[in-house]
């Protein structure tokens, strides 16, 4: 199993499609949510922040999976040359992408703790590493779209931009509804 989404994202996503595992994808999302929840708890002293972060990250993962799953039907080619991917295959690929989110959550925790203890230069280094991880996330998400949809460069770029925009819009709407409910 290839989990190295940092240096070989294409191979990691191809492996995720060949060996789908929805449980691993959800586990990665839960770990990312707990790590972000810890920092939320540290900053707000509200224990509900951990639960909210876990739910939010899992919802974000599922939104991205559903959008990619819908895109697969839009990008299918000629009849007979298309094999539908299951939701667990797509979720497994998105779960591999979220390994970068877990790494970013760990770096974010360390950066905030370093800043709180007065290690400002160390905190700045971790913020720079967070920017590098953000760029890696963008590149890896493009490669994930290309592998999952089996699209050429032009179609993959359009699908990637739509995926990022739709994920952000839908997540923004859910956050607004969440604020109105609570």
N, C-alpha and C positions, 0 to 999 in steps of 0.2 A: 504494500500500500504506500502510495506516494503522497505524503502530507506537505511536501516542501513547496508551498505556494509562493514563497518569497523569491526563490531563484529559478524554479522551473514550473511556472503556473500552468502552462499548457499541458504538461505531463500530469500534473496533479488533477486537473479537471477531467482529462481523458480517463484517468484511473477512477475518479469519482463516478463517471458515467458507466464505466465497466463494472464497478463494484458498488452499487448504490446502497446507502445505509442512512435511513432517515433518522435513526436514533443518534448517530454520531453528530449529524447536523444540528439536531435539537440540543444535544449536550454542549456543543461548542457555543451555541447561542446562549444557553443558560449560564455557562461559565463567563462569557463576556458580560452578560447582564449582572451577575453577582459582582464581578470586578468593578464595573461602573457603579453598581449600587453601593459598594464599600466606600468609594470616594464621595458619592452623593450623601451617604450617611455621615461621613467625616465632616463634610461642609455644612450640612443642615441639622445634624443631630436628630433626624427623624427616621425611625426604624422602617417606616413605610417606604422610604426611598429605595431600599434594596428590592423589595417586592415589585415596586413600580418599574424599576430599571430592568429586572428580569422579564417582566411581561412586555415592556416596550421593545426590548431587543428581539424577543421571540416573534412579536408581531411584525417587526421590520423584516426579519428573515422570511416569514411567511408571505408578506407582501411582495418581496422580490421574487420568491419562488412562483407565486401565482402569475405575476406579470411575465416572467420568462416562459412559463407554461403556456400562457395565452399567445405570446410571440411565436412560439413554435408552430402553432397552427397557421399564423399569418405568413410564415416564411417557408411553408412546405412547398416543395417543387412539384415535379411531374408525378402523376399517380404511379404508384408502384416503386418509386425510388425513395419513398419517405417512410421512415420507421418512427412511429410516435414514441416519444420518451415518456416514461412514467413520472409522476410527481416526485417519487422518492429519488429518482435519478437526478432530476433538476435540483431538488433540495440537498442532495449530497454534494453537488457541485457548488451550490451557494454556501453550504456549510464549510467547505474548504476555503472559500473566499473569506468567511467570517473568522478564520484563524488569524487573519491580519487584524481584525477588530479586537480579538483577544490580546494580541501583542500590543496594540495601541492602548487598550485599557490598562495593561500592566505598566506601560511606560507613563501613562497619565497619572496613575496612582503614585508612582515613584516621583514624578515631577512635582506633584502637589505636596507630597510629604517632604521632599527636599526643600521646596519653597517655604513650607511652614516651619522647618527647623533652621532656616536662615542660610541654606546652601543655594544661593541664587544662581551662581554660575553653573552648578550642576543641574539645577532646574532648567536653565536656558538650554543646556546641551540636550536634555530630554525633550524639550519642546521642539528643537531642531530635528531630532529623531522622529518625533510625531509627524512633522511635516513630510519627512522622507517616507514614513509608513503610509501617509495619505496618498502620496504619489504612487506608491506601490499598489495601494488599494485600487486606484483608478486604472492603472495598467492591467492589473490582474482581473479586474471586473470586465474590461474590454476583452481580454483573452478568454474569459469564461463565456461571455456572450458569443464569441466567435466559435468556440468549441461546442457549446450546447446547441446553438442554432445551426451549426455547420454552414455558416455564412461566409461569403467572400468579404473582402475588405470594406467595400462601400456599404453593403447591407449591414455588416457588423457594426460599423460606425453609427449608422442611423438607429439601429436597434439598441446600441449601447447608450446613445444620448436619450432616446425615448425611455429606456429603462431607468436611467438616473433621474430624469425629470418626473416621470410618473411615480416612482418610488418616493421621491421627496414630496410631491403634491399630495399623494394619498396619505403619507405619514403626517403631513401638516394638517390635513383635515381630521385625521384621527386624534391628533394632539389637541386641536381646538374642541372636538367633541369631549375628550377626556377632561379638559379644563372645565367645560360647562357642566359635566356630570358631577365632578368632585369640587 
